[in-house]
Amino acid sequence: MRRKNYDKAPLIFLSDIIYWETIGHPLFECMQSNLPFFNEYFVENFHSSLRRQTSHKILNHEGLRKDAFVVDALRKENNFSNSYVQKEQYPWKGKKLQNLIFLTGDFLLNFFSQLYNNQNKSYIVEYNTRKGD
């Protein structure tokens, strides 16, 4: 128990498991059947991420707590970051993109030229939806 910080957690956890075993608590059976799911990876991973991303000048627990919330929010999928952060790179680059620009310009020029050349040549097409007519 002379360890520092959160390193005491595994010792206390083992103590709890031994106690549950001696009194026949249902949590002991749950632990035995699901042992691979109980690990400290997620806590350890978050702590090391928090240490990397926070300032060493934080002297009080409230500042560290606020930073922890920010780091946690940045790690999770959320609608705000999904709306503003582009996850994929643009599929076209360089010469391919230049060719697409020229093809789009060519298409639009031909389309609007045909529109201009066919002014006043349009007519109304009546379409009757009733059956039997």
N, C-alpha and C positions, 0 to 999 in steps of 0.2 A: 504493500500500500504506500510505499515511499515514492512511487512514480509521480510525475507531474502531469497536469492538465487532464486530457481525456484518456490517457493511457490507463487510468484506473477502471475505466468502464468494463473492459473484458474480465478483470478480476471480480468485480462486483456481479457481473452477469453470470460468471461461473458459480459464484457463491449462491446466487438465486436459484440456479438450475439444481445444484446439490440439495438445497433446501426443499425445492419442489419434489425432488425424488424421494426425500426422506418422509415427507408428509403425504405422498401419493396424490399430488395436485395434478389436474388434467393438463396443465400447461407443460408438464414434463413429457407426457406422451406426444403432445403437439410438437414439442421441440425435437424429439427423437425422430418422428416421422417426416419432419420438414427441415431438418438441420441444414441442408445446402442453401436454403433461402435466407438464413440468418448469418449475415456477415457485416463487416464494418466498411466495406469498400466504398459505399456511397457517402458515408460520413467522412472518411479519410480523403476521398476525392474532392469533396466540397471544401474541406478545411485547407487542402493544399491550393485549390483554386482561389479561395478567399485570401490566403497569405500572399499569393502572387499578385493579386489585383488590388490590394489595399495598401494604404500608406503606412509606413512604419511609425509615423508620428501620432497615430491614434492612441491616445492614452486612456480613454474611458470606454466603458463597455457599451454605452449608448451609441457612440460613433461607430464602433465595430459592428453593432447590431444593424444600424442603418446601411452600412456598406454591404453587410451580408444579404440584406433584402435586395439591394440593387444587383449584386452578383448573381443571386438566385433568379431574379427576374430575367436577366440577360441570358442565363443558361437554358431557360425553358422556352418551349414554343409558345408564342402568344400572338394574338391578332395584330397588335400594334407593330411588332417587328416584322411579321409576315407581310403587312401591307406596304412597308417602306423599304425593306431590304430585299434586293434582287438576289435570288439563290442560284440562278443559272446564268451562265455567260451567254452573250448574244451568239446565235448559231452561225451567222455569216460574218466573215472578216475579209479585209483586203480586196483582192480582185473580184471575188464572188459578190461582195457587197456592191462594188462599183458596177458590175454587170447587172445586178438587180435594179439598181438606180436607173441605168440606161433603159432597161426593158420596161420599167414602170413608166418612165417618161415617154417612151415610144408608144405604149398602149394608151396613155392619157391623151397624147397629141392626136393619135388616130381617132380616138373616141370622140373628142370634142370637134375635130375637123368634120367628121361625119354628121355630128349634130348641127354644126353650122351650115354645111352644104345641104342639109335636108330641112331647112327652115320652111315653114308654110306648106310642107308636103304631107303633113300629118292629117289623119282623119279619125273620126270616132268609130270604134268598133262596138256595136251593141251586142250584148250577150244576154240571151234569155235563159233563165234558169228554170222556168216552168216546164214540166213534162207534157208532151203531147203537142207542143207548138212547132 
